[in-house]
Amino acid sequence: MPEADFTLKSKRPNYLKIIGGMKIFLLKRVSIGLSLHLMECKVLHNKKTCACSYGCPKSGICCECVRYHRERRQLPACFFTKEAEKTYDRSFEHFVKLVGEGKI
């Protein structure tokens, strides 16, 4: 598919570039400047504060941990007290129960 540029109506003009059937928006210009910052994962710092009592390969890599538990309708260990975390019940329901009991 040939590349095509389309000007979109906006205060800051953008281009829509279609490449191989994919739509990609490119910023034409920015009057205030544009900077992208990639977040640095602080694995060593995170491992020091990780509350997981299970030997987990995701320890310290919080984004992977959150994604893993969210897919299972759970919260990571760092949301629980040490006592509650040791039960390995990280379900949303268990968390809500503990909050209701004032334990978290």
C-alpha positions as CSV (number, residue, x, y, z in Angstrom):
1,M,0.0,0.0,0.0
2,P,1.5,3.4,-0.9
3,E,2.2,5.9,1.8
4,A,-0.4,8.8,2.1
5,D,-0.4,11.9,4.1
6,F,-3.7,13.5,5.3
7,T,-3.9,16.8,7.2
8,L,-6.3,16.6,10.1
9,K,-8.2,19.6,11.4
10,S,-6.8,20.7,14.7
11,K,-5.1,23.6,16.4
12,R,-1.8,21.8,16.0
13,P,-1.8,20.1,12.6
14,N,-1.0,16.4,12.6
15,Y,-0.4,14.1,9.7
16,L,-2.0,10.7,9.4
17,K,0.4,8.4,7.7
18,I,-0.9,5.1,6.4
19,I,1.9,2.5,6.1
20,G,1.0,-1.1,5.3
21,G,-2.6,-0.6,6.5
22,M,-1.5,0.8,9.9
23,K,-2.6,4.3,10.8
24,I,0.2,6.3,12.4
25,F,-0.3,9.9,13.7
26,L,2.8,12.0,13.5
27,L,3.0,15.4,15.1
28,K,3.8,18.0,12.5
29,R,5.0,20.7,14.9
30,V,4.8,21.7,18.5
31,S,5.1,25.3,19.6
32,I,5.9,24.4,23.2
33,G,8.3,21.6,22.5
34,L,8.0,17.9,22.9
35,S,10.1,15.6,25.0
36,L,9.6,11.9,25.6
37,H,10.9,10.3,28.8
38,L,11.3,6.6,29.1
39,M,10.7,5.5,32.6
40,E,13.6,3.6,34.1
41,C,12.7,0.5,36.1
42,K,14.5,0.6,39.4
43,V,14.6,-3.2,39.9
44,L,17.2,-3.2,42.7
45,H,15.3,-0.5,44.7
46,N,12.0,-2.3,44.1
47,K,13.4,-5.7,45.2
48,K,14.4,-4.1,48.6
49,T,10.8,-3.1,49.2
50,C,9.0,-6.1,47.5
51,A,6.7,-7.8,50.0
52,C,6.3,-11.0,48.0
53,S,7.1,-14.0,50.2
54,Y,7.0,-16.4,47.3
55,G,10.2,-16.8,45.2
56,C,8.8,-14.9,42.2
57,P,10.8,-14.2,39.1
58,K,8.9,-10.9,38.7
59,S,10.1,-9.6,42.1
60,G,11.2,-6.0,41.6
61,I,9.7,-5.7,38.2
62,C,6.5,-4.1,39.3
63,C,4.8,-3.5,35.9
64,E,5.1,-7.3,35.2
65,C,3.8,-8.2,38.6
66,V,0.8,-5.9,38.4
67,R,0.0,-7.2,34.9
68,Y,0.3,-10.8,36.1
69,H,-2.0,-10.4,39.1
70,R,-4.5,-8.2,37.3
71,E,-5.0,-10.9,34.7
72,R,-5.9,-13.2,37.6
73,R,-8.2,-10.7,39.4
74,Q,-5.6,-10.3,42.1
75,L,-3.5,-7.6,43.7
76,P,0.3,-7.9,44.2
77,A,1.7,-8.7,47.6
78,C,2.7,-5.1,48.3
79,F,-1.0,-4.3,48.8
80,F,-1.3,-6.6,51.8
81,T,0.2,-6.8,55.3
82,K,2.9,-9.4,55.8
83,E,0.4,-11.6,57.7
84,A,-2.2,-11.4,54.9
85,E,0.3,-11.9,52.2
86,K,1.5,-15.2,53.7
87,T,-2.0,-16.6,53.0
88,Y,-1.3,-16.3,49.3
89,D,-4.9,-15.1,48.9
90,R,-4.4,-12.0,46.8
91,S,-7.9,-11.8,45.4
92,F,-9.8,-8.5,45.1
93,E,-12.4,-10.0,47.5
94,H,-9.9,-10.8,50.2
95,F,-8.4,-7.3,49.9
96,V,-11.9,-5.7,50.3
97,K,-12.6,-8.0,53.3
98,L,-9.4,-6.9,55.0
99,V,-10.0,-3.2,54.3
100,G,-13.6,-3.7,55.8
101,E,-12.0,-5.2,58.9
102,G,-9.6,-2.3,59.2
103,K,-6.6,-4.6,58.8
104,I,-5.3,-2.6,55.8
